Amino acid sequence: MKRTLLLTHEYYPFRGGIARYCYQLFRRLPTSQYVVLTDQKESVPAHPVIRKKLLSSYVRPSWLTGVRTLQKIVNEHKIEMIMTPNLLPLGSMVYALNKIKKIPYVISLHGLDINLALKNKRRAAISVLNGAAHCITNSETTASILAPLKLRTPVTILTPYFEEEKFSHADHAASPAAQRYAGSKLVITVGRLTRRKGQDMVIRAFPEVLRSVPNARYVIIGDGPDRSYFEGLIQNLKMQKYIEIRTNVADSELGGYYTAASLFAMPTRAIGADIEGFGIVFLEAAYFSLPIIAGRSGCEREALGGEPNALFVDGENLGALTESIIHLLVDAELAGFVGSHAKKHLETLPNWDMQARRLAQVLS
C-alpha cells in the first residue's frame, strides 16, 4: 500500500461508529505505512496519531485554513495517499490539496454523511466524489445511494465487523450485570441515544409487554442527543422500575449485559436523511446467539441476512413491535431458533482482518 494519511474527525478512543470503523481497519495495517491526522480531543497524540486543529471558527469556508496544515503533514511524512471518512468538510480539504499537489484520495461513506451532503451541498459533494481515486462504502445500502449519481469513481464495499476481542477473554456469566438481572427476561438495546435507533418505541411497548411478561426488564446502553427525551418518556409511562438507561458501560462490562439478555431489540427507522448505516451491535448480539428484533430502515437485512436470522419490523409500528417482543420472550424455542441462525450467519461474514487486507489493496 502507498504511505497513507487518514484524515478524520473521529478516531480511537472515541466510541462512535466511524471512529471504530477506521481504527479497526488501520490498526491492522503496518504502522510504518500510515499516519492519522485528527482533531478528535479524546485521541492520544502518539505515533501514528497526530492531533491538530482542522477547521476554523472564523474563516469561511471553515476547512480552508486546514489545507495548509494538511499540506505540511503530507510533506513531513511523505504521504502518497489520503483517506477520509468525512465527505464534507474534510473531503473538500483533500479535494483542494489534490488540485495543488495531485495527491490521490479515497472517500469512505457511511450512510447519513452522504445523504446530508447531497441534501445540503450537492454540487460540492459530487465534485469531491468525482475527484476521488476510490470510494469505500460500509454497505450495499450506502453504495446504492451513489448509483444514481453515475460517478466515474470506482466503489468498494467494506462492511464493518464487531470487535470479538471485547468479549473473548472474560467470564460474562459471573459479571455483575448477569447477576443483577438473573431471573429477569432482559431486553437490551446498545447504541447511540437517538430516536432513529428505536429505543423510544421499545419504551412505549413495555407497559403492554409487562402484562404478558411481568418479569421483563429493559436496559438501554449508550448516550446521545435524545437521552432527556427517553428519560422523560420513561417517567411519563411510570416505567422507572422496569427500564434503565446506562450511559457509561465500559467495553469490558458489555459482554455481561449480552449474556444476561433474553432479547436484543433495535427497531431502527429512517428519520429524514438519517438511516441505519450497518449496525455493528447486531453482530455483537448475534455473537451471543441472542434473538434480534431489527427495523427496516437501511441495511439491517444486509447485516443480518434476512429471516430467520432476526425478526424485522416496521420501526413505526408499535403493535408489531410489541407483539414481536412478547413472542420472543415467551417462546423459548422460537427465540433459540432465531438466535442460533443469527450466530450461524455471523460466521459467514468477512472479519476485520479480511477487510483490512482489502483496504490495503485499495490504498495501493
C-alpha positions in Angstrom: 0.0 0.0 0.0 1.0 3.6 -0.5 2.0 5.6 2.5 -1.4 6.9 3.6 -2.8 9.7 5.7 -6.1 9.0 7.4 -7.8 12.4 7.9 -10.7 12.2 10.3 -12.7 14.0 12.9 -13.2 10.7 14.9 -10.7 8.2 16.0 -9.9 5.9 18.9 -10.7 6.1 21.8 -13.8 7.9 20.7 -16.7 5.4 20.7 -18.6 6.5 17.6 -19.1 4.1 14.7 -16.9 5.9 12.2 -14.1 6.1 14.8 -14.2 2.4 15.5 -14.5 1.6 11.8 -11.4 3.5 10.9 -9.5 2.3 14.0 -10.3 -1.4 13.4 -9.1 -1.2 9.8 -6.0 0.8 10.2 -4.7 -0.9 13.4 -4.3 -4.0 11.2 -2.0 -2.2 8.7 1.7 -1.7 9.2 2.2 1.5 11.3 5.1 2.4 9.1 2.7 2.9 6.2 0.1 5.3 7.7 -0.4 8.4 9.8 -3.6 9.5 11.4 -4.4 13.3 11.4 -7.4 14.1 13.6 -8.9 16.9 15.7 -10.6 14.4 18.0 -10.0 15.7 21.5 -10.1 12.2 23.0 -7.4 10.9 20.7 -3.9 10.1 22.0 -1.3 12.1 20.1 1.3 9.3 19.8 2.5 7.6 16.7 0.8 7.1 14.3 -1.7 9.7 15.6 -1.3 13.4 15.1 -3.8 15.8 16.7 -4.2 19.2 15.1 -7.0 21.8 14.7 -8.5 21.2 11.2 -11.4 23.7 11.0 -11.6 27.4 11.7 -14.4 29.1 13.6 -13.7 32.4 11.8 -12.6 31.8 8.2 -15.1 30.7 5.6 -15.2 28.1 4.3 -14.2 26.6 7.7 -11.8 24.0 6.1 -9.7 26.5 4.1 -7.0 27.1 6.8 -6.8 23.3 7.3 -5.5 22.8 3.8 -2.2 24.4 4.9 -2.0 22.1 7.9 -2.8 19.1 5.8 -0.1 20.1 3.2 2.5 20.4 5.9 1.8 17.0 7.3 1.8 15.5 3.8 5.2 16.9 3.1 6.7 16.0 6.5 5.5 12.3 6.3 6.0 11.8 2.6 2.3 10.9 2.2 1.3 9.3 -1.1 -2.4 8.8 -0.5 -5.1 10.3 1.7 -8.3 8.7 3.1 -11.1 10.5 4.9 -14.4 9.2 6.2 -15.8 12.8 6.3 -17.1 13.7 2.9 -17.7 17.3 3.9 -15.9 19.3 5.0 -12.7 17.3 5.2 -13.4 15.9 1.7 -13.2 19.5 0.5 -9.7 19.8 2.1 -8.3 16.8 0.3 -10.0 17.8 -3.0 -8.3 21.2 -2.7 -5.0 19.6 -1.9 -5.4 17.2 -4.8 -5.6 20.3 -7.1 -2.4 21.7 -5.6 -0.2 18.6 -5.2 -2.0 15.8 -7.2 -2.2 13.6 -4.0 -4.9 10.9 -4.7 -7.5 10.4 -2.1 -10.1 7.9 -1.0 -13.5 8.8 0.4 -15.2 6.5 3.0 -19.0 6.8 3.3 -21.3 5.5 6.0 -24.9 6.5 5.2 -26.0 9.7 6.9 -22.9 11.6 5.7 -23.7 11.1 2.0 -27.4 11.8 2.4 -26.8 15.0 4.3 -24.1 16.1 1.9 -26.3 15.5 -1.2 -29.2 17.3 0.5 -27.3 20.4 1.7 -24.3 20.8 -0.6 -24.9 18.5 -3.5 -22.6 20.1 -6.0 -19.6 20.2 -3.6 -20.3 16.6 -2.6 -20.4 15.3 -6.2 -17.2 17.2 -7.0 -15.3 15.6 -4.1 -16.7 12.2 -5.0 -15.8 12.5 -8.7 -12.3 13.7 -7.8 -11.6 10.7 -5.6 -9.4 7.8 -6.7 -11.8 5.5 -5.0 -14.9 5.4 -2.8 -15.4 3.0 0.1 -18.9 2.3 1.5 -19.8 0.4 4.6 -22.7 -1.4 3.0 -24.5 -2.1 -0.3 -27.3 0.2 1.0 -24.8 3.1 1.2 -23.4 2.2 -2.2 -26.9 2.3 -3.7 -27.1 6.0 -2.8 -24.2 6.6 -5.2 -25.6 4.7 -8.1 -28.0 7.5 -9.4 -25.0 9.9 -9.4 -23.2 8.0 -12.2 -19.8 8.8 -10.7 -16.7 7.9 -12.6 -15.1 6.8 -9.3 -14.8 3.1 -8.5 -16.6 1.9 -5.4 -15.6 -0.9 -3.0 -17.9 -2.1 -0.2 -16.1 -2.8 3.1 -18.7 -3.9 5.6 -17.7 -3.5 9.3 -17.4 -6.3 11.7 -17.6 -6.5 15.5 -14.7 -6.4 18.0 -14.6 -10.0 19.1 -11.7 -9.3 21.4 -14.0 -7.3 23.6 -15.9 -10.5 24.5 -13.5 -13.4 24.2 -11.4 -13.1 27.4 -14.0 -12.8 30.2 -16.4 -14.9 32.2 -19.5 -12.9 31.3 -21.8 -15.2 33.3 -20.1 -14.1 36.5 -20.4 -10.4 35.7 -22.4 -8.0 37.9 -24.9 -7.4 35.1 -25.5 -11.1 34.6 -26.1 -11.5 38.4 -28.2 -8.3 38.6 -30.7 -9.5 36.1 -30.8 -13.1 36.9 -34.4 -14.3 36.9 -35.5 -11.4 34.6 -36.4 -11.5 30.9 -34.0 -8.8 29.9 -34.3 -6.8 26.7 -31.4 -4.7 25.7 -30.5 -2.1 23.1 -26.9 -1.0 22.6 -26.4 2.2 20.6 -26.5 6.0 20.4 -29.5 7.5 22.1 -31.3 8.8 19.1 -34.9 8.1 18.0 -33.7 6.6 14.8 -32.4 3.6 16.8 -36.0 2.9 18.1 -35.4 2.9 21.8 -38.4 5.2 22.3 -40.6 2.6 20.6 -39.4 -0.2 22.8 -40.1 2.1 25.8 -43.7 2.7 24.5 -44.1 -1.0 24.0 -43.1 -2.0 27.5 -46.3 -1.4 29.5 -48.0 -3.9 27.3 -45.0 -6.3 27.3 -45.2 -6.4 31.1 -48.8 -7.5 31.1 -47.7 -10.7 29.3 -44.2 -11.0 30.8 -44.2 -9.5 34.3 -40.5 -10.2 34.9 -39.4 -8.3 31.7 -36.9 -5.6 32.1 -35.3 -3.2 29.6 -31.8 -1.8 29.7 -30.8 0.9 27.2 -27.0 1.1 26.8 -25.5 4.3 25.3 -25.7 8.0 25.3 -26.7 10.7 22.8 -28.9 13.7 22.0 -32.2 12.1 22.8 -31.3 10.9 26.3 -33.5 13.5 28.1 -36.4 12.7 25.8 -36.1 9.0 26.6 -35.8 9.7 30.3 -39.0 11.8 30.2 -40.8 9.1 28.3 -39.9 6.5 30.9 -41.2 8.8 33.7 -44.4 9.7 31.8 -45.2 6.0 31.4 -44.2 5.3 35.0 -41.6 2.7 33.9 -38.7 3.7 36.1 -38.9 0.4 37.9 -38.6 -1.6 34.7 -36.5 0.4 32.3 -32.9 1.8 32.9 -30.6 3.9 30.8 -26.9 3.1 31.3 -24.6 5.7 29.7 -21.2 4.6 31.0 -20.9 0.9 30.3 -17.3 0.0 29.5 -16.4 -2.4 26.8 -15.2 -4.8 29.4 -18.7 -4.8 31.0 -20.8 -5.0 27.8 -20.5 -8.8 27.5 -22.2 -9.2 30.8 -25.3 -7.4 29.5 -25.4 -9.5 26.4 -25.1 -12.7 28.5 -27.9 -11.6 30.8 -30.2 -10.6 28.0 -33.0 -12.7 26.6 -33.6 -10.4 23.6 -31.8 -7.7 21.6 -34.2 -5.1 20.2 -33.2 -2.2 17.9 -36.2 -1.4 15.7 -34.4 1.2 13.6 -36.3 3.6 11.4 -35.3 6.3 8.9 -35.7 9.9 10.1 -35.1 12.3 7.2 -31.7 11.6 5.8 -30.6 9.6 8.8 -30.7 5.8 8.1 -29.0 2.8 9.8 -25.6 2.6 8.0 -24.9 -1.0 9.1 -25.4 -1.8 12.8 -22.4 -3.5 14.3 -24.3 -4.1 17.5 -26.5 -6.5 15.6 -23.3 -8.6 15.0 -22.5 -8.4 18.7 -25.9 -9.7 19.7 -25.5 -12.5 17.1 -22.2 -13.4 18.7 -24.1 -14.2 21.9 -26.8 -16.1 19.9 -29.4 -13.6 21.0 -32.7 -13.4 19.2 -32.8 -10.0 17.5 -35.6 -7.6 16.5 -34.4 -5.1 13.9 -36.0 -2.4 11.8 -36.3 -2.0 8.0 -34.8 1.5 7.5 -31.5 0.7 5.9 -29.2 -2.2 5.7 -30.4 -4.2 8.7 -31.1 -7.1 6.4 -27.7 -6.8 4.9 -26.1 -7.1 8.3 -28.3 -9.9 9.5 -29.0 -11.7 6.3 -32.8 -11.6 6.5 -35.2 -14.1 8.1 -34.9 -16.3 10.0 -31.8 -14.7 11.5 -33.9 -11.9 13.1 -37.5 -10.5 13.2 -37.7 -7.4 11.1 -40.5 -4.9 12.0 -41.6 -1.5 10.8 -39.9 0.8 13.3 -43.1 3.0 13.4 -45.5 0.1 14.0 -45.9 -0.1 17.8 -48.3 -3.1 17.7 -46.0 -5.2 15.5 -43.0 -4.4 17.7 -44.9 -5.2 20.9 -46.1 -8.5 19.6 -42.6 -9.4 18.4 -41.1 -8.7 21.8 -43.7 -10.7 23.6 -43.3 -13.7 21.2 -39.6 -13.9 21.6 -39.7 -13.5 25.4 -42.4 -16.1 25.9 -41.5 -18.7 23.2 -38.1 -20.0 24.2 -38.0 -22.4 21.2 -38.6 -19.6 18.7 -36.0 -17.4 20.5 -33.4 -20.1 20.3 -34.1 -20.8 16.7 -33.7 -17.1 15.7 -30.6 -16.6 17.9 -28.8 -19.7 16.6 -29.5 -18.7 12.9 -28.1 -15.2 13.7 -24.9 -16.8 15.1 -24.5 -19.0 12.0 -24.9 -16.0 9.7 -22.3 -14.1 11.6 -19.8 -16.8 10.9 -20.2 -16.2 7.2 -19.3 -12.5 7.2 -15.8 -11.1 6.4 -14.0 -10.1 9.6 -11.8 -7.0 10.2 -8.6 -8.9 9.1 -10.1 -9.7 5.8 -11.4 -6.2 5.3 -8.1 -4.6 6.3 -6.4 -6.6 3.6 -8.9 -5.3 1.0 -8.4 -1.8 2.2 -4.6 -2.2 1.7 -5.3 -3.1 -1.9 -7.5 0.0 -2.4 -4.7 2.1 -0.9 -2.1 0.6 -3.2 
